[in-house]
Amino acid sequence: MPVHRLLPTPEARDLLDLVGEIAERELRPAAGAAEEAGRFPRDTIRTLGRAGLLGLPYDDEFGGGDQPAEVYLQVLEELGTAWASVGLAVSVHGLSCWPVATYGTPEQRKRWLPEMIGGELLGAYCLSEPHSGSDAGALTTRAVRDGDSYVLTGTKAWITHAGVADYYSVFARTSDDGPRGISCFLVPADVEGLSIGTPERKMGLMASPTAVVHLDGVRISADRRIGDEGAGFGIALEALDTGRLGVAAVATGLAQAALDSAVEYAKQREQFGQAIIDHQGVGFMLADLAAAVQAARAVYLAAARRRDADLSYRTEASVAKLIATDAAMRATTDAVQVFGGAGYTRDFPVERYFREAKAMQIFEGTNQIQRLVIARSLARG
């Protein structure tokens, strides 16, 4: 099913055309084998960085693309349609850059941002812990000031890019003052005392590594603190707003891929003398999926346009993440159903899409947390 995108400039249309070509030529053909092998496509991510795709939402002063969220998120959707793990990788990397790009000093931005957004350095975002996933304000990782250094001790869990990242944006407690006692740090991967646990044996997104990050007396210079002491929780929540839009875009791409596969199969598969898409039961199912995918796209773009207009978009980001990831779960479930028994095999990609969609209802805040954010917004009026 062709996607008719409304883009603000001719340059944006050229950019999406370029991304579509890369996706079809480089990503889609490689996705199945890499997911089967659990092989992270580091060279592919580096190539995307050198093409300027990792720095799209950031200032051109540091090598970024200076693109609005409306355009950047459609790039993520395009990548997610071809290969969800790559779309996720670009989104998570952008999330890891966000604290430095937004709260870093001019010196910090000049020192680190060019390589970060250029793809030479791959990042990870370290907020969750074994006992503080949804309750991020309860994290216990410590950062103790020691002269011109901080010493970090603790464990971060469910970290995308753990073990392949070159740096980690880490949130740690600098005081016992609840959420106001959390600060943000940029930690290099090769520092002494940082180690990675055994990769999680996940249901899907096998090419995207996820593991625990251990910080055992990690000493970093004080100039690697991003923002003021105690400002980390606010930085984390603002970053998650952008991350939730990224997940919504990638999930929409995954839903589109499932819909495309189901439509193609339903046109070719015949039962009772006609293509199954001409049976009302299947045709209506696909119509509902097409409506759900278009609705997900419209919702995340509406949130993106609020962000581009410098309006509050936290609630809208939660709505977009909720709608898009639920749509992806429904689309992939129904795509498997359209394929019938064939959909339950690894001969077709829809079973992989099904497994990948489930994670998107969980990370960057579970969909139950999104409902909580939305409900609190309604209560405030």
C-alpha positions in Angstrom: 0.0 0.0 0.0 1.7 3.2 -1.1 2.3 5.9 1.6 1.5 9.4 0.3 3.5 11.7 2.6 2.9 15.4 3.1 6.3 17.0 3.5 7.0 20.7 4.2 9.7 21.3 1.6 11.1 19.8 -1.7 14.4 19.1 0.3 12.4 17.0 2.7 10.8 15.0 -0.1 14.3 14.4 -1.6 15.5 13.2 1.8 12.6 10.7 2.2 13.2 9.5 -1.4 16.9 8.9 -0.4 15.9 7.1 2.8 13.4 4.9 0.8 16.2 3.9 -1.6 18.6 3.0 1.2 15.9 1.1 2.9 15.0 -1.0 -0.1 18.5 -1.5 -1.3 20.4 -2.0 1.9 18.1 -2.7 4.8 15.1 -4.9 3.8 17.3 -7.5 2.0 19.6 -7.9 5.1 17.0 -7.8 7.9 15.9 -11.4 8.0 19.3 -13.0 8.1 20.7 -10.5 10.6 17.7 -11.0 12.9 18.0 -14.7 12.7 21.7 -14.5 13.6 21.3 -11.8 16.3 23.8 -9.7 14.4 23.9 -6.0 15.2 24.4 -4.0 11.9 27.0 -1.6 13.3 28.4 -0.8 9.8 25.0 0.0 8.5 24.4 2.4 11.4 27.7 4.0 10.7 26.8 4.4 7.0 23.5 6.0 8.0 25.4 8.4 10.2 27.8 9.4 7.4 24.8 10.0 5.2 23.5 12.4 7.8 20.5 10.4 9.0 21.6 10.1 12.7 21.8 13.9 13.1 18.7 15.0 11.3 16.9 16.7 14.3 20.1 18.5 15.5 21.7 21.8 14.7 23.8 22.1 11.5 26.4 23.9 13.5 27.5 20.5 14.8 26.9 18.6 11.5 23.2 17.9 12.1 20.5 18.2 9.5 18.4 20.8 11.3 15.2 19.0 10.3 11.9 19.4 12.0 10.5 16.5 14.0 7.8 16.1 11.3 10.4 15.1 8.8 12.8 13.2 11.2 10.0 11.0 12.4 8.9 10.1 8.9 12.5 9.0 8.2 12.3 6.7 11.3 9.0 5.3 10.0 10.6 4.6 6.6 13.5 2.8 8.3 11.1 0.9 10.6 9.1 -0.3 7.6 12.3 -1.9 6.1 13.9 -3.1 9.4 12.6 -2.3 12.8 15.9 -2.9 14.6 17.6 -0.2 12.5 14.7 2.3 13.0 15.0 1.6 16.7 18.8 2.0 16.7 18.5 5.4 15.1 15.8 6.5 17.5 17.7 5.3 20.6 20.9 6.9 19.4 19.1 10.1 18.9 17.7 9.8 22.5 21.3 9.3 23.8 22.4 12.5 22.0 19.5 14.5 23.4 20.9 15.5 26.8 24.2 16.9 25.4 22.4 18.6 22.4 19.8 20.2 24.7 21.5 20.7 28.1 25.2 20.5 27.3 27.4 23.6 27.6 28.8 25.1 24.4 32.1 23.4 25.2 30.4 20.0 25.7 28.5 20.3 22.5 31.5 21.3 20.5 33.6 18.5 22.0 31.2 15.6 21.6 28.2 16.3 19.3 29.9 16.2 15.9 31.0 12.6 16.4 27.8 11.6 18.1 25.4 12.8 15.5 27.8 11.9 12.7 27.6 8.2 13.6 31.2 7.7 14.5 30.1 7.3 18.1 27.1 5.1 18.9 25.1 5.9 22.1 22.9 4.2 24.6 20.4 5.7 27.1 20.7 4.4 30.7 17.7 5.3 32.8 16.0 2.0 33.8 17.2 -0.2 36.6 16.3 -3.8 37.7 13.9 -2.4 40.3 12.9 1.0 38.8 11.6 0.6 35.3 8.4 2.5 35.2 9.2 4.3 38.5 12.3 6.0 37.1 12.4 8.4 40.1 13.3 5.5 42.4 16.6 4.7 40.7 19.5 3.9 43.1 22.6 4.2 40.9 24.9 6.6 42.7 27.3 9.3 41.5 29.5 10.6 44.3 31.5 13.8 43.8 35.2 13.3 44.5 37.3 16.4 43.8 37.1 17.1 40.1 35.5 13.7 39.4 32.4 11.7 40.0 32.4 8.0 41.0 29.4 6.0 39.7 28.2 2.7 41.2 25.0 0.8 40.3 23.3 -1.3 37.6 21.3 -0.2 34.6 18.9 -2.7 33.0 17.2 -3.2 29.6 19.8 -1.0 27.9 19.5 -1.0 24.1 23.0 -1.0 22.5 24.6 -2.3 25.7 28.0 -3.8 24.7 28.1 -2.1 21.2 27.7 1.6 22.3 30.7 3.9 22.5 29.1 6.0 25.2 26.2 5.8 27.7 24.0 8.7 28.8 23.6 7.6 32.4 21.2 8.9 35.0 22.5 8.6 38.6 21.6 9.8 42.1 23.7 12.6 43.4 21.6 13.2 46.5 18.7 11.6 48.4 16.2 14.3 47.4 13.9 12.1 45.4 13.6 12.9 41.7 15.4 16.2 42.4 18.5 14.2 43.5 19.1 12.7 40.0 21.8 14.0 37.6 22.9 13.1 34.1 26.4 12.0 32.9 28.1 11.1 29.7 30.1 7.9 30.3 32.5 6.5 27.8 32.2 2.8 27.1 35.9 2.0 27.7 36.1 3.5 31.2 37.4 1.2 33.9 34.7 -0.4 36.0 32.0 -0.4 33.3 31.0 -3.9 32.2 28.1 -5.5 30.3 26.0 -8.4 31.4 24.9 -11.4 29.2 22.7 -10.2 26.4 19.0 -10.7 27.0 17.4 -13.7 25.2 14.5 -11.7 23.7 11.4 -12.7 21.8 12.2 -10.3 18.9 14.4 -7.5 17.7 17.3 -10.0 17.9 19.7 -7.7 15.9 19.3 -5.0 18.6 21.4 -6.0 21.6 19.9 -5.4 25.1 21.7 -6.1 28.3 22.5 -4.9 31.8 25.2 -2.3 32.3 27.2 -2.5 35.5 29.0 0.5 37.0 31.5 -0.6 39.6 33.3 2.5 40.9 33.4 4.2 37.4 35.3 7.4 37.7 34.6 10.2 35.2 35.7 13.8 35.1 33.2 16.3 36.5 32.9 18.0 33.1 31.0 14.9 31.9 28.0 15.9 34.0 25.3 17.2 31.6 23.2 20.0 33.1 23.1 21.0 36.7 23.3 18.6 39.6 19.7 17.5 40.4 18.4 18.4 36.9 18.7 14.8 35.6 15.1 13.7 36.2 13.7 16.6 34.2 16.2 15.9 31.4 15.3 12.2 31.4 11.5 12.9 31.1 12.0 15.5 28.3 14.2 13.0 26.5 11.6 10.3 26.9 9.0 12.6 25.2 11.2 12.6 22.1 11.9 8.9 22.4 8.2 8.0 22.6 7.6 9.9 19.3 10.5 7.9 17.8 9.0 4.6 19.0 5.6 5.7 17.6 7.2 6.3 14.2 9.1 3.0 14.1 6.0 1.1 15.3 3.9 2.8 12.5 6.6 1.6 10.0 6.4 -1.9 11.3 2.6 -1.8 11.1 2.9 -0.6 7.5 5.2 -3.5 6.7 2.8 -6.0 8.2 -0.1 -4.5 6.2 1.9 -4.5 3.0 2.8 -8.1 3.4 -0.7 -9.1 4.3 -2.2 -7.3 1.3 0.3 -8.8 -1.1 -0.3 -12.3 0.1 -4.1 -11.9 0.1 -4.0 -10.8 -3.5 -2.1 -13.9 -4.5 -3.6 -16.6 -2.3 -6.8 -18.1 -3.7 -9.5 -20.1 -1.9 -12.9 -21.1 -3.2 -12.0 -19.8 -6.6 -11.0 -16.3 -5.8 -8.2 -14.3 -4.1 -8.8 -14.2 -0.4 -8.7 -10.4 -0.4 -12.0 -10.6 -2.2 -13.6 -12.5 0.7 -15.3 -9.9 2.8 -13.9 -11.4 6.1 -10.3 -10.8 4.9 -11.0 -7.6 3.0 -12.6 -5.9 5.9 -9.8 -7.0 8.2 -7.3 -5.4 5.9 -9.4 -2.3 5.6 -9.4 -1.9 9.4 -5.6 -2.3 9.5 -5.1 0.3 6.8 -7.3 2.7 8.9 -5.3 1.9 12.0 -1.9 2.5 10.3 -3.1 5.8 8.9 -4.5 6.9 12.2 -1.2 6.1 14.0 0.7 8.1 11.4 -1.6 11.1 11.8 -1.3 11.0 15.6 2.5 11.0 15.7 2.7 13.7 13.1 0.3 15.9 15.0 2.5 15.5 18.1 5.6 16.3 16.0 4.0 19.5 14.7 3.3 20.6 18.2 6.9 20.0 19.1 8.1 21.9 16.0 5.9 24.8 17.1 7.5 24.8 20.5 4.2 23.8 22.2 3.9 21.3 25.0 3.6 17.8 23.6 4.2 15.4 26.5 0.6 14.1 26.5 0.5 14.0 22.7 3.7 12.0 22.7 2.1 9.5 25.1 -1.0 9.3 22.9 1.1 8.7 19.8 3.2 6.0 21.5 0.0 4.3 22.8 -1.9 4.4 19.5 1.0 3.5 17.2 2.3 0.6 19.2 -1.1 -0.9 19.8 -1.8 -0.5 16.1 1.5 -2.3 15.3 0.5 -5.2 17.6 -2.9 -5.5 16.0 -1.5 -5.2 12.5 1.1 -7.9 13.0 -1.3 -10.2 14.7 -3.9 -9.9 12.0 -1.2 -10.2 9.3 -0.2 -13.6 10.7 -3.9 -14.5 10.6 -4.2 -13.5 6.9 -1.3 -15.8 6.1 -2.9 -18.6 8.0 -0.6 -21.5 8.8 2.1 -20.0 6.6 2.2 -16.9 8.9 3.2 -19.1 11.8 6.3 -20.2 10.0 9.6 -18.4 9.5 9.2 -18.7 5.7 7.5 -15.3 5.8 8.5 -12.1 7.7 5.1 -11.6 9.4 5.9 -13.8 12.4 9.0 -11.7 13.0 7.0 -8.5 12.8 4.6 -10.0 15.4 7.5 -10.7 17.8 9.0 -7.2 17.2 5.7 -5.4 17.8 5.3 -6.7 21.3 8.4 -4.9 22.6 7.2 -1.6 21.3 4.2 -1.7 23.8 6.8 -2.0 26.6 9.9 0.1 26.1 10.1 3.9 26.4 7.4 3.5 29.1 4.8 0.7 28.9 1.5 1.5 27.4 0.0 1.4 30.9 2.4 4.3 31.8 1.2 6.2 28.7 -2.3 5.8 29.9 -1.3 7.1 33.3 0.4 10.2 31.7 -2.8 10.8 29.7 -5.1 10.4 32.7 -3.0 12.8 34.8 -3.2 15.3 32.0 -7.0 15.0 32.0 -7.1 15.4 35.7 -5.2 18.6 35.6 -7.6 19.9 33.0 
